Each structure stands twice: as structure tokens, then as C-alpha cells.
Amino acid sequence: MQNYKIHSLNCAYLDQAYQIDQQLNGNHSWSRQMFLGELNNALAYYWVLTEEETVIGFIGLHDLDPEGYITNFGIKAEYQGQKLGQYLLSFVIHKCLHWNLKALSLEVNENNLRAINLYKKFGFKEEGFRKDYYRNSETGKLENALVMWLNPVIKTESLMPICT
Ligand SMILES: CC(C)(COP(=O)(O)OP(=O)(O)OC[C@H]1O[C@@H](n2cnc3c(N)ncnc32)[C@H](O)[C@@H]1OP(=O)(O)O)[C@@H](O)C(=O)NCCC(=O)NCCS
């Protein structure tokens, strides 16, 4: 992972993070205004994964002490499948351990097996369900979300060492 760096999201990276979200989530991606709002949210922490100043992924965490909540997370399509998602999620779990956040939750589309597998690797468990939470950007149909929890936040074999 030595070619990759993790930085706090700031205005310099905002447009690239926004464009990755658009690439990944189409009509249902966040607006630029939503990203900007999160930069000004005292509870929100966002980081980007970069390769030579090019953003290739991002992740957001709300610090709802004593819990954390992952708001948005993605790796640029052409970089997926190279453990970079696992690396960014490891970074956030290290942050939770460091900040003494006891549990971590998120919502994920029940059809998003890639992400569900990734979360399960870290010990997240399905603990809730939100009916019709997402709209499929291609079919327009409503899809359900799983609510997944890592409770307590623990180190697993999947947790990668971070060198930023
Ligand atoms: C989900 C996402 C962040 C994963 O990032 P990634 O860099 O592609 O994943 P990694 O290479 O780190 O894979 C880590 C684990 O995820 C799971 N995974 C990744 N790609 C997968 C695939 N194509 N099929 C099934 N599981 C997969 C596996 O458990 C994998 O571990 P393994 O390689 O030991 O089998 C990425 O695919 C993405 O950005 N998807 C679109 C946006 C999204 O779904 N965000 C999450 C919203 S909740």
C-alpha cells in the first residue's frame, strides 16, 4: 500500500470525491452541496485515499460517541478488487479504536454483495433492515437496506496495518 496515502477530505479533494460518488452511485450520488455540508459538520470526518494526489476512494465517519456511523464509502471502479476498500475500512476501524468508539454501524443495499462481504470480513453482523431505503438508479425500483453493526469494535485478522 506504499503508493497510496490517506488524507482528510478538504476543499482541494472535494470535487474528486464527489465525482467518484457520481461514478459509483449515478443519480443517487450525493450532491456537491452535501459533501460541502459534511465538511462543515462537527461530527463528521471524511478521508480520501490518494495515489499521487489523485483521489481513488473516500470514506466518511460520524463520531456519535460512543458509536461511529459510516456515512458513505467508495473506491473508484477501476481500482476496485485490490484490497483498497479493505485498507480504507481498516483505517476507519483503527480510528474507532483510537477514539474509543465502542460500536460501528452502517447501511448497505441488500443486493450489494461486494460491500456486505467486505463488512462481514471485519465482523459486521446484519442487525436491522430498512425497507425501500434505496432506489436503483438503472431500474428505478426501490431496494432494501441492511443495517450492519460491528459491536463491539474489535481487531480482526482482516484489519490491515495503516501507513499514511
Ligand atoms: C464495496 C467496495 C468499497 C469494496 O472495495 P474494494 O476495494 O473493491 O474491495 P477489496 O478489494 O478491498 O475487497 C475486500 C473484500 O471485499 C469483498 N469483495 C470485494 N470485491 C468483491 C466481489 N467482486 N465479489 C464479492 N466480494 C467482494 C471480499 O470479501 C474481499 O475480500 P477478499 O478479497 O479476501 O475476498 C467497492 O467495491 C465499492 O466502492 N463499491 C461501490 C460503492 C459501494 O458499494 N460502497 C459501499 C456502500 S455501503
PDBQT file of the ligand as one rigid body, heavy atoms in Angstrom, charges set to zero:
ROOT
HETATM    1  C1  LIG A 201     -17.535  -2.082  -1.681  1.00  0.00    +0.000 C 
HETATM    2  C2  LIG A 201     -16.162  -1.519  -2.081  1.00  0.00    +0.000 C 
HETATM    3  C3  LIG A 201     -15.864  -0.272  -1.242  1.00  0.00    +0.000 C 
HETATM    4  C4  LIG A 201     -15.099  -2.601  -1.822  1.00  0.00    +0.000 C 
HETATM    5  O1  LIG A 201     -13.847  -2.068  -2.146  1.00  0.00    +0.000 OA
HETATM    6  P1  LIG A 201     -12.781  -2.927  -2.998  1.00  0.00    +0.000 P 
HETATM    7  O2  LIG A 201     -11.511  -2.172  -2.985  1.00  0.00    +0.000 OA
HETATM    8  O3  LIG A 201     -13.363  -3.240  -4.323  1.00  0.00    +0.000 OA
HETATM    9  O4  LIG A 201     -12.709  -4.271  -2.148  1.00  0.00    +0.000 OA
HETATM   10  P2  LIG A 201     -11.406  -5.040  -1.674  1.00  0.00    +0.000 P 
HETATM   11  O5  LIG A 201     -10.552  -5.352  -2.847  1.00  0.00    +0.000 OA
HETATM   12  O6  LIG A 201     -10.784  -4.303  -0.553  1.00  0.00    +0.000 OA
HETATM   13  O7  LIG A 201     -12.054  -6.420  -1.159  1.00  0.00    +0.000 OA
HETATM   14  C5  LIG A 201     -12.140  -6.712   0.191  1.00  0.00    +0.000 C 
HETATM   15  C6  LIG A 201     -13.221  -7.762   0.382  1.00  0.00    +0.000 C 
HETATM   16  O8  LIG A 201     -14.479  -7.284  -0.118  1.00  0.00    +0.000 OA
HETATM   17  C7  LIG A 201     -15.212  -8.390  -0.669  1.00  0.00    +0.000 C 
HETATM   18  N1  LIG A 201     -15.283  -8.222  -2.137  1.00  0.00    +0.000 N 
HETATM   19  C8  LIG A 201     -14.602  -7.323  -2.899  1.00  0.00    +0.000 A 
HETATM   20  N2  LIG A 201     -14.936  -7.461  -4.202  1.00  0.00    +0.000 NA
HETATM   21  C9  LIG A 201     -15.844  -8.477  -4.254  1.00  0.00    +0.000 A 
HETATM   22  C10 LIG A 201     -16.569  -9.095  -5.307  1.00  0.00    +0.000 A 
HETATM   23  N3  LIG A 201     -16.420  -8.697  -6.583  1.00  0.00    +0.000 N 
HETATM   24  N4  LIG A 201     -17.439 -10.077  -5.011  1.00  0.00    +0.000 NA
HETATM   25  C11 LIG A 201     -17.605 -10.498  -3.726  1.00  0.00    +0.000 A 
HETATM   26  N5  LIG A 201     -16.941  -9.944  -2.669  1.00  0.00    +0.000 NA
HETATM   27  C12 LIG A 201     -16.069  -8.958  -2.939  1.00  0.00    +0.000 A 
HETATM   28  C13 LIG A 201     -14.397  -9.626  -0.354  1.00  0.00    +0.000 C 
HETATM   29  O9  LIG A 201     -14.781 -10.074   0.932  1.00  0.00    +0.000 OA
HETATM   30  C14 LIG A 201     -12.988  -9.059  -0.348  1.00  0.00    +0.000 C 
HETATM   31  O10 LIG A 201     -12.106  -9.855   0.386  1.00  0.00    +0.000 OA
HETATM   32  P3  LIG A 201     -11.255 -10.988  -0.384  1.00  0.00    +0.000 P 
HETATM   33  O11 LIG A 201     -10.508 -10.283  -1.466  1.00  0.00    +0.000 OA
HETATM   34  O12 LIG A 201     -10.368 -11.531   0.684  1.00  0.00    +0.000 OA
HETATM   35  O13 LIG A 201     -12.249 -11.961  -0.909  1.00  0.00    +0.000 OA
HETATM   36  C15 LIG A 201     -16.115  -1.152  -3.601  1.00  0.00    +0.000 C 
HETATM   37  O14 LIG A 201     -16.427  -2.294  -4.354  1.00  0.00    +0.000 OA
HETATM   38  C16 LIG A 201     -17.022  -0.021  -3.990  1.00  0.00    +0.000 C 
HETATM   39  O15 LIG A 201     -16.634   1.141  -3.947  1.00  0.00    +0.000 OA
HETATM   40  N6  LIG A 201     -18.266  -0.339  -4.408  1.00  0.00    +0.000 N 
HETATM   41  C17 LIG A 201     -19.217   0.670  -4.860  1.00  0.00    +0.000 C 
HETATM   42  C18 LIG A 201     -19.651   1.585  -3.728  1.00  0.00    +0.000 C 
HETATM   43  C19 LIG A 201     -20.165   0.790  -2.551  1.00  0.00    +0.000 C 
HETATM   44  O16 LIG A 201     -20.798  -0.231  -2.679  1.00  0.00    +0.000 OA
HETATM   45  N7  LIG A 201     -19.882   1.340  -1.343  1.00  0.00    +0.000 N 
HETATM   46  C20 LIG A 201     -20.327   0.736  -0.089  1.00  0.00    +0.000 C 
HETATM   47  C21 LIG A 201     -21.652   1.289   0.241  1.00  0.00    +0.000 C 
HETATM   48  S1  LIG A 201     -22.298   0.611   1.762  1.00  0.00    +0.000 SA
ENDROOT
TORSDOF 0
